[in-house]
Amino acid sequence: MNWSSVSLSFTDVLWSFLAFCFLVAFCAHKVSLHLPIKHETWRLYVLFQDLIRYGKTKHSLKRDDWLRSFDVPKRWFWHFYAISVGWNSLLLAFYLNFIFQHQSYPSWLTGILDILTGVQSTNSQVPQLSTLLVQLLLCVHSLRRLLECLCVSVFSDGAIHVVQYVFGVCYYIVLGLTVLCSDRLGKGTGPLLSQLDWCHVVGVALFIGASLMQHQCMVLLARLRTGKSGTVETLAHRMPEGGWFELVSCPHYFAELLIYVSLSLAFGGLSFTWWLVVLYVLFNQALAAQLCHELYISKYESYPKQRKAFIPFVL
């Protein structure tokens, strides 16, 4: 999609709405820090914090028992990536079948894409290298995160709200559909290899760099709880140090943002829909990083003052 001919689809409205919601949540939380201390007992405030916090940032929240009944283990994060691997691999298979076998998508998938994009499918649609590349990278990203959750990360008894869990499951399903929506709204020309552009190369390079950065962060976080032999010694939360943690409290969240920027570049940098996804990831990860940053500052008196929460030297 060219920037000069932007027309909002249902998908665009959805991602714009989600980005706006997390921006409002981020601003509301920042404002709440300046309210009188008694606001921490307000039911609306507690409910709001319960919905935006998870894991270690939820421990200090004073909640009623009925709110705790909605908790599910944070270690269930691996469910998100398992679903993403399965679902996005299926969509990739459909797209490969479309490219090499010239077969249309199943009717149920075509119907969903018609609704999400507001554009009817056509038999003249040309396969796009950008779409294939983003689908492959999304599958690789999901598989790596799944393996990290199962084989690297050491989860404590932290919890997430069941609403967050359902949202996470739906998120990766909608994300895969968004890739195909961007394909529907874009225009491919010529054979796949002839479509290769510098944006694809830069996007893949940034994806690899950001993925390595995020993996390093996951390893450093895991080492806070394991000994030299790799066995788990504690489930306590310790102050992260080393690598990108010297610059920001949550470099793994910053790496996540860079990964989505890389996917947007792999789309040629012209997918308006995918830039809305990047905007959502920016506000979503900024909120999570801010909560972790505040926890570290309150918990460790020697916490480095020069560290930012999310983006080095900026936020």
C-alpha positions in Angstrom: 0.0 0.0 0.0 1.3 3.4 -0.9 1.2 6.1 1.7 -0.4 8.5 -0.8 -3.5 6.2 -1.1 -4.2 5.2 2.5 -7.7 4.0 3.2 -8.5 2.5 6.6 -9.5 -1.1 6.6 -11.0 -3.0 9.6 -7.4 -4.2 10.4 -6.1 -0.7 10.4 -8.8 0.4 12.8 -8.2 -2.5 15.1 -4.4 -1.9 15.4 -5.0 1.9 15.7 -7.4 1.2 18.5 -5.0 -1.2 20.3 -2.2 1.3 20.0 -4.4 4.1 21.3 -5.5 2.0 24.3 -2.0 1.2 25.4 -0.9 4.8 24.9 -3.8 5.9 27.2 -2.8 3.1 29.7 0.8 4.3 29.7 -0.2 8.0 30.2 -2.8 7.0 32.9 -0.2 5.0 34.8 2.3 7.9 34.7 -0.3 10.3 36.0 -1.3 7.9 38.8 2.3 8.2 40.1 1.6 11.7 41.1 -1.8 11.1 42.9 -2.1 11.0 46.7 -1.1 7.7 48.2 -4.6 6.8 49.2 -5.5 6.3 45.5 -3.7 2.9 45.7 -6.8 1.5 47.5 -9.3 2.7 45.0 -11.0 -0.3 43.3 -10.8 1.1 39.8 -7.1 1.8 40.3 -6.4 -1.7 41.6 -8.4 -3.3 38.7 -6.5 -1.1 36.2 -3.1 -2.1 37.6 -4.2 -5.7 37.8 -4.9 -5.7 34.0 -1.7 -4.0 32.9 0.8 -5.7 35.3 2.1 -9.3 35.1 4.9 -11.4 36.6 7.1 -9.6 39.1 5.4 -6.2 38.6 2.2 -7.7 40.0 3.6 -9.0 43.3 3.5 -5.6 45.2 -0.1 -4.9 44.1 -2.6 -5.1 46.9 -5.4 -7.1 45.5 -8.5 -8.8 46.9 -8.8 -12.6 46.8 -11.5 -12.4 44.1 -9.1 -10.7 41.7 -6.4 -13.3 42.3 -8.9 -16.0 41.1 -8.3 -14.6 37.6 -4.6 -15.3 37.7 -2.9 -17.9 35.5 0.8 -18.8 35.6 3.1 -16.5 33.7 5.0 -19.6 32.5 2.1 -20.2 30.2 3.7 -17.6 27.9 4.9 -20.5 25.9 1.3 -21.2 24.8 1.3 -18.0 22.8 4.4 -18.9 20.8 3.2 -22.5 20.3 0.0 -21.2 18.9 1.9 -18.7 16.8 4.2 -21.4 15.3 1.3 -23.6 14.4 -1.1 -20.9 13.1 1.5 -18.9 11.1 3.1 -22.0 9.7 -0.4 -23.0 8.4 -0.8 -19.6 6.8 2.7 -19.9 5.3 1.7 -23.2 3.8 -1.4 -21.7 2.3 0.7 -18.9 0.8 3.3 -21.3 -0.6 0.5 -23.3 -2.1 -0.8 -20.1 -3.7 2.7 -19.2 -5.1 3.8 -22.6 -6.5 0.5 -24.5 -7.0 -1.5 -21.4 -8.0 -4.3 -22.5 -5.7 -6.6 -20.1 -3.9 -6.9 -19.9 -0.1 -9.6 -22.0 1.6 -13.0 -20.3 1.4 -13.1 -19.6 5.2 -9.7 -17.8 5.1 -10.7 -15.8 2.0 -13.9 -14.8 3.8 -12.0 -13.6 6.8 -9.5 -11.6 4.7 -12.4 -10.0 2.8 -13.9 -8.7 6.0 -10.6 -7.6 7.5 -9.5 -5.7 4.4 -12.7 -4.6 2.8 -11.2 -5.7 -0.5 -12.5 -8.7 -2.4 -10.0 -11.3 -3.6 -9.1 -11.5 -7.2 -7.5 -14.2 -9.3 -5.1 -11.7 -10.8 -3.3 -11.2 -7.5 0.5 -11.5 -7.9 2.5 -13.2 -5.1 4.7 -10.8 -3.1 8.2 -11.5 -1.9 7.6 -9.1 1.0 4.7 -11.2 2.3 6.6 -14.5 2.0 9.6 -13.0 3.8 7.5 -11.6 6.7 5.7 -14.9 7.1 9.0 -16.8 7.3 10.5 -14.3 9.7 7.4 -14.3 11.9 7.6 -18.1 12.1 11.3 -18.0 12.9 10.7 -15.4 15.6 7.8 -17.4 17.2 9.8 -20.7 17.1 12.8 -19.0 18.8 10.7 -17.5 21.5 9.0 -20.9 22.1 12.3 -22.6 22.5 13.5 -19.9 24.8 10.5 -20.2 27.0 10.8 -24.0 27.2 14.6 -24.3 27.3 16.2 -21.0 28.5 13.9 -18.9 30.7 13.4 -19.7 34.3 9.9 -18.7 35.4 9.0 -18.0 39.0 5.5 -18.3 40.4 4.5 -15.0 38.7 1.0 -14.7 37.3 -0.8 -13.0 34.4 -4.5 -12.0 34.3 -6.7 -14.4 32.3 -7.7 -11.4 30.1 -4.0 -10.9 29.3 -3.8 -14.6 28.5 -6.8 -14.6 26.1 -5.5 -11.4 24.5 -2.1 -13.0 23.9 -3.6 -16.0 22.2 -5.8 -13.8 20.0 -2.9 -11.5 19.3 -0.8 -14.0 17.4 -3.8 -15.2 15.4 -4.7 -11.7 14.3 -1.0 -10.9 13.6 -0.7 -13.7 11.1 -3.9 -12.6 9.4 -2.6 -9.1 9.3 0.4 -10.3 7.2 -2.1 -11.7 4.6 -4.2 -8.5 4.8 -1.1 -6.4 4.0 -0.5 -8.8 1.0 -4.1 -8.2 -0.2 -3.7 -4.5 0.0 -0.3 -4.4 -1.6 0.7 -5.0 -5.2 3.3 -7.5 -6.4 4.9 -7.1 -9.8 6.9 -9.7 -11.6 8.6 -12.9 -10.4 9.5 -13.2 -6.7 13.2 -12.7 -7.0 12.8 -9.7 -9.3 11.0 -8.0 -6.4 14.1 -8.1 -4.1 14.8 -4.6 -2.8 17.3 -3.0 -0.4 14.5 -2.8 2.2 14.3 -6.6 2.3 18.0 -6.9 2.9 18.0 -4.2 5.6 14.9 -5.7 7.2 16.4 -9.2 7.4 19.7 -7.8 8.8 17.9 -5.8 11.5 15.8 -8.9 12.3 18.8 -11.1 12.8 20.6 -8.4 14.9 17.5 -7.7 17.1 16.8 -11.4 17.5 20.4 -12.1 18.7 20.1 -9.1 21.1 16.8 -10.4 22.5 18.2 -13.9 22.9 21.3 -12.6 24.8 18.9 -10.8 27.1 16.9 -13.9 27.8 20.1 -15.8 28.6 21.3 -13.1 31.0 17.9 -13.1 32.8 18.0 -16.8 33.1 21.5 -16.8 34.6 20.2 -14.6 37.4 18.5 -17.8 38.7 20.9 -20.5 37.7 24.3 -21.6 38.8 27.4 -22.3 36.6 26.1 -25.8 36.0 22.8 -24.5 34.6 20.7 -25.8 37.5 18.1 -23.5 39.0 19.4 -22.1 42.3 16.7 -19.5 43.1 13.4 -18.1 41.8 14.0 -14.7 43.4 14.2 -11.6 41.3 17.7 -10.1 41.0 19.0 -6.9 39.5 19.9 -7.6 35.8 23.4 -6.6 34.7 25.6 -6.8 31.7 25.1 -6.4 27.9 22.2 -4.1 27.0 21.0 -4.1 30.5 23.6 -1.5 31.3 21.6 1.0 29.1 18.0 0.1 29.7 16.1 -1.9 32.3 14.3 -4.0 29.6 16.4 -4.4 26.5 14.4 -7.5 25.5 11.4 -5.2 25.1 13.4 -2.8 23.0 14.6 -5.7 20.9 11.0 -6.8 20.4 10.2 -3.3 19.0 13.2 -3.5 16.6 12.0 -6.9 15.4 8.7 -5.5 14.4 10.4 -2.5 12.7 12.5 -5.0 10.8 9.3 -6.8 9.6 7.9 -3.5 8.5 11.1 -2.9 6.5 10.8 -6.4 5.0 7.4 -5.3 3.8 9.2 -2.6 1.8 8.5 0.0 4.4 5.2 0.8 2.6 2.7 -1.2 4.5 0.6 1.3 6.4 -1.1 -1.5 8.3 2.2 -2.9 9.6 3.4 0.5 10.8 0.3 0.6 12.9 1.3 -2.8 14.3 4.8 -1.3 15.1 3.0 1.6 16.9 1.0 -0.8 19.0 4.2 -2.7 19.9 5.9 0.6 20.9 3.2 1.6 23.4 2.6 -2.0 24.6 6.3 -2.6 25.3 6.9 0.9 26.7 4.2 0.3 29.3 5.6 -3.1 30.4 9.2 -1.7 30.5 8.1 1.3 32.6 6.5 -1.0 35.2 9.7 -3.1 35.4 11.9 0.0 35.6 9.9 1.4 38.5 10.1 -1.9 40.3 13.9 -2.1 40.0 14.3 1.5 41.2 12.1 0.9 44.3 13.7 -2.5 45.1 17.4 -1.7 44.6 18.9 1.3 46.2 22.1 1.0 44.1 20.1 0.8 40.8 22.1 2.8 38.1 20.4 6.2 37.6 21.6 6.5 34.0 19.6 3.5 32.9 16.4 4.2 30.9 13.4 2.0 31.0 13.0 1.0 27.3 14.8 2.9 24.6 18.5 3.7 25.3 19.1 7.4 26.1 15.5 8.3 25.3 12.8 6.6 27.4 
